[in-house]
Amino acid sequence: MSYFSGKAQFRWGRGGAFMACCVGAGLFAPWVSAQAVPGAPAESTPATAAAEAAPEAAPPVDAAAAAYAMKCMGCHTIGGGVLSGPDLKNAATYPRQTVLDGIKRMEKNVGTISEEDLTMLADFLLAPDAAARIDAHRQQVQMREAASMAPPNAELGRALFTGRTAFANGGAACAACHQAGGRGGNLAVSLEDAFTRLGAQPLQATTEAPGFPVMRAIYTPLPVTKQEAMHVVKYLEEISANPVPKSSFPMHLAGIGGTALVLVLLGKSTAKRVAGTRARMVADACRRSDQGANRRRKN
């Protein structure tokens, strides 16, 4: 009995040692794994994995630069030269009240500007880093649009510009007033080199929210979508890169000449009709006179 008891104790002793080793390994495993092994990659934990998977936070939107891009960039640059409005690169040197008054005068083109926006735009134009902030805003907008929109397509832009494809909200085709790629009307300025003169962001802003009175009246109730504006701007970029050769013959003179020719032909036709009518009237008068003379002789 003592033998078996001793044997059992011996067996229990070996089992206990084994269990103790397992428990010890379990207790010390976290400590061991937490120690950095030189040259070994760091172990990924749920917290670090989530941090690594999280997208980089987008930079905050510059509200003043965004307001300038929407309301002013279609006509003005800051150091980029004169467009339909003056270059505002020297605005930072003007008295504040002069800048405020100038922005207020632009309400006739862009609509009512709130006092908050008026103050924000004035602060922006008076800041020495306004041009750099516009560039940063432009890049931010382009990255955001590239991530959320379909890539701009010049062929789709051509179809929208010429009216072959209607705008989603029913706005008039650009070609009704503007010319680009050798097509379109002449009621408004030609857009053949608009991309070269203005660049993508001002064209995008003007197409989405035009500031010109006639365009604003047409497109405010029937706005062009951001995606459509991207397609149209891409088409204008292509047109600027591959301009249509201009005809050496002045087409306006052809129109004047054609009109003059039509008037001459109409004049000749009218003269012939008048001459023919006069001749018939003279012949009738002579015939009646001869008939009267013959009756008198018979009497």
C-alpha positions in Angstrom: 0.0 0.0 0.0 2.8 2.3 0.9 4.5 1.3 -2.4 1.4 2.2 -4.4 0.9 5.3 -2.3 4.5 6.3 -2.9 4.2 5.6 -6.6 1.0 7.6 -6.8 2.7 10.4 -5.0 5.6 10.2 -7.4 3.2 10.2 -10.4 1.3 13.1 -8.9 4.6 14.9 -8.3 5.6 14.6 -12.0 2.0 15.6 -13.1 2.1 18.5 -10.7 5.4 19.7 -12.1 4.0 19.5 -15.6 1.0 21.5 -14.7 3.1 24.0 -12.8 5.2 24.5 -16.0 2.0 25.0 -18.1 0.6 27.5 -15.6 3.9 29.3 -15.4 4.2 29.5 -19.1 0.7 30.9 -19.3 1.3 33.5 -16.7 4.6 34.7 -18.2 3.6 34.5 -21.9 2.2 38.0 -22.0 5.3 39.4 -20.3 7.6 37.5 -22.7 5.6 38.5 -25.8 5.6 42.1 -24.7 9.4 42.2 -24.7 10.8 43.6 -28.0 13.0 41.1 -29.8 15.8 42.9 -31.7 15.2 42.7 -35.4 11.7 41.1 -35.1 8.6 43.0 -36.4 6.2 44.4 -33.7 3.2 42.2 -33.0 0.0 43.6 -34.3 -2.8 44.1 -31.7 -6.4 44.9 -32.4 -5.8 48.5 -31.4 -2.8 49.0 -33.7 -4.5 47.1 -36.6 -7.5 49.5 -36.3 -5.3 52.5 -36.2 -3.3 51.3 -39.3 -6.6 50.5 -41.2 -8.1 53.9 -40.4 -7.9 56.3 -43.4 -5.9 59.5 -43.0 -8.0 62.3 -41.7 -8.9 64.8 -44.5 -7.6 68.3 -44.0 -10.2 70.8 -42.8 -12.0 72.8 -45.5 -10.9 76.4 -45.8 -14.3 78.1 -45.8 -13.0 81.4 -47.0 -11.1 79.8 -49.9 -14.2 77.8 -50.8 -16.3 80.9 -50.8 -13.8 82.7 -53.0 -13.7 79.8 -55.4 -17.5 79.7 -55.7 -18.2 83.4 -56.0 -15.0 85.1 -57.3 -12.8 82.7 -59.1 -14.8 82.7 -62.3 -13.7 86.3 -63.0 -10.7 87.0 -60.8 -7.3 85.5 -60.1 -4.8 86.2 -57.3 -1.6 86.6 -59.1 -2.7 84.7 -62.2 -3.4 87.6 -64.5 -6.5 89.5 -65.7 -9.6 87.6 -66.6 -13.0 89.2 -67.1 -12.2 91.0 -63.9 -8.9 92.4 -62.5 -6.2 90.4 -60.9 -6.6 90.7 -57.1 -2.9 90.1 -56.2 -2.6 93.6 -54.8 -5.8 93.5 -52.8 -3.8 92.7 -49.6 -2.3 96.2 -49.8 -5.7 98.0 -50.0 -7.5 99.5 -47.0 -10.0 97.1 -45.5 -13.0 99.3 -46.3 -11.9 99.5 -50.0 -11.9 95.7 -50.1 -15.3 95.5 -48.4 -16.8 98.0 -50.8 -15.3 96.2 -53.8 -16.8 92.9 -52.7 -20.2 94.5 -52.0 -20.3 95.9 -55.6 -20.0 92.4 -56.9 -23.5 91.5 -55.7 -24.8 92.6 -59.1 -22.9 89.6 -60.6 -23.1 86.9 -57.9 -26.2 87.8 -55.9 -26.6 88.8 -52.3 -23.5 88.3 -50.1 -24.2 87.9 -46.4 -22.4 90.1 -43.9 -20.6 87.0 -42.6 -19.4 86.1 -46.1 -18.5 89.7 -46.8 -16.2 89.8 -43.7 -14.8 86.4 -44.5 -13.9 87.2 -48.1 -12.4 90.5 -47.0 -10.2 88.8 -44.4 -9.2 86.3 -47.1 -8.2 88.8 -49.7 -6.3 90.9 -47.1 -4.3 87.8 -46.0 -0.8 87.5 -47.5 -1.2 83.7 -48.1 -4.5 84.0 -50.1 -2.9 82.7 -53.3 -1.4 79.7 -51.6 -4.7 78.9 -49.8 -6.5 78.9 -53.2 -4.0 76.5 -54.6 -4.4 74.2 -51.6 -8.2 74.4 -51.8 -8.0 73.6 -55.6 -5.9 70.5 -54.9 -8.2 69.4 -52.1 -11.3 69.7 -54.2 -9.7 67.8 -57.1 -8.7 65.0 -54.8 -12.2 64.8 -53.2 -13.9 64.9 -56.5 -11.6 62.2 -58.0 -12.5 60.0 -55.0 -16.3 60.5 -55.2 -17.0 61.1 -58.9 -16.6 59.2 -62.1 -13.5 60.4 -64.1 -14.3 63.4 -66.3 -15.0 62.4 -69.9 -14.4 64.8 -72.8 -16.9 63.0 -75.1 -19.7 63.3 -72.5 -18.7 66.9 -72.1 -19.0 67.5 -75.8 -22.4 65.9 -75.9 -23.6 68.1 -73.0 -22.0 71.3 -74.4 -23.6 70.8 -77.9 -27.0 69.7 -76.5 -26.8 66.2 -78.0 -27.2 65.0 -74.4 -29.5 67.0 -72.2 -28.4 68.3 -68.8 -30.0 66.3 -65.9 -32.0 69.3 -64.6 -33.0 70.6 -68.0 -30.7 73.5 -68.4 -30.0 75.0 -71.8 -27.0 73.6 -73.8 -23.8 75.7 -73.6 -23.7 75.9 -77.4 -26.9 77.9 -77.5 -24.7 81.0 -76.6 -21.1 79.9 -76.6 -18.8 78.5 -79.2 -16.2 75.8 -78.6 -14.6 73.3 -81.0 -15.9 75.2 -84.0 -19.5 74.7 -82.9 -22.0 76.9 -81.1 -23.5 80.3 -81.0 -22.1 83.8 -80.8 -24.4 85.4 -78.3 -21.7 85.1 -75.6 -17.9 84.9 -75.4 -16.2 82.1 -77.2 -14.9 79.3 -75.0 -12.3 78.0 -77.4 -9.4 79.0 -75.1 -11.3 79.2 -71.8 -9.4 76.4 -70.1 -6.1 78.0 -71.0 -7.2 81.4 -69.7 -9.1 80.2 -66.6 -8.0 76.7 -65.6 -10.1 73.8 -64.3 -11.4 75.1 -60.9 -12.7 78.5 -62.1 -14.5 76.9 -65.0 -15.9 74.2 -62.7 -17.2 76.9 -60.3 -18.6 79.0 -63.1 -20.4 76.1 -64.7 -21.9 74.9 -61.5 -22.9 78.4 -60.1 -22.5 81.0 -62.8 -22.2 84.6 -61.6 -23.2 86.3 -64.8 -26.7 87.7 -64.7 -28.0 86.0 -67.8 -26.5 82.6 -67.0 -27.7 82.9 -63.4 -31.2 83.5 -64.5 -31.1 80.4 -66.7 -29.2 78.0 -64.5 -30.3 78.9 -61.0 -33.6 77.0 -61.3 -32.0 74.3 -63.5 -28.5 73.9 -62.1 -25.7 71.9 -63.8 -24.6 69.0 -61.6 -21.0 68.8 -60.3 -20.4 65.6 -62.4 -21.8 67.3 -65.6 -19.6 70.3 -64.9 -16.6 68.1 -64.7 -17.4 66.5 -68.1 -17.9 70.0 -69.7 -14.6 71.3 -68.3 -12.8 68.2 -69.5 -14.2 68.9 -73.0 -13.0 72.5 -72.8 -9.6 71.3 -71.7 -9.4 69.1 -74.8 -10.5 71.9 -77.0 -7.8 74.2 -75.6 -5.1 71.5 -76.2 -6.3 70.8 -79.7 -7.8 74.0 -81.1 -9.9 73.9 -84.3 -8.0 75.7 -87.1 -9.6 79.0 -87.8 -10.9 79.6 -91.4 -8.8 82.1 -93.3 -12.0 83.4 -94.9 -13.9 85.9 -92.7 -17.3 84.2 -92.3 -19.0 87.4 -91.2 -18.1 89.0 -94.6 -19.6 86.0 -96.3 -22.8 86.6 -94.3 -22.9 90.2 -95.3 -22.2 89.4 -98.9 -24.9 86.8 -98.9 -27.4 89.2 -97.5 -26.5 91.8 -100.1 -26.9 89.3 -102.9 -30.3 88.3 -101.7 -31.4 92.0 -101.6 -30.1 92.7 -105.1 -32.0 89.7 -106.5 -35.1 90.7 -104.7 -34.7 94.2 -106.1 -34.3 93.0 -109.6 -37.4 90.8 -109.2 -39.4 93.6 -107.9 -38.2 96.0 -110.7 -39.3 93.4 -113.3 -42.7 93.0 -111.7 -43.1 96.8 -111.5 -42.0 97.2 -115.2 -44.3 94.5 -116.3 -47.2 96.0 -114.5 -46.5 99.5 -115.9 -46.3 98.1 -119.4 -49.7 96.3 -119.1 -51.3 99.4 -117.7 -49.9 101.5 -120.7 -51.1 98.9 -123.2 -54.6 98.8 -121.7 -54.8 102.6 -121.7 -53.7 102.7 -125.4 -56.2 100.0 -126.3 -59.1 101.8 -124.6 -58.0 105.1 -126.3 -58.1 103.4 -129.7 -61.4 101.8 -129.1 -62.9 105.2 -128.1 -61.5 106.9 -131.3 -62.9 104.2 -133.5 -66.4 104.6 -131.9 -66.2 108.4 -132.5 -65.3 107.9 -136.1 -68.2 105.6 -136.7 -70.6 108.1 -135.2 
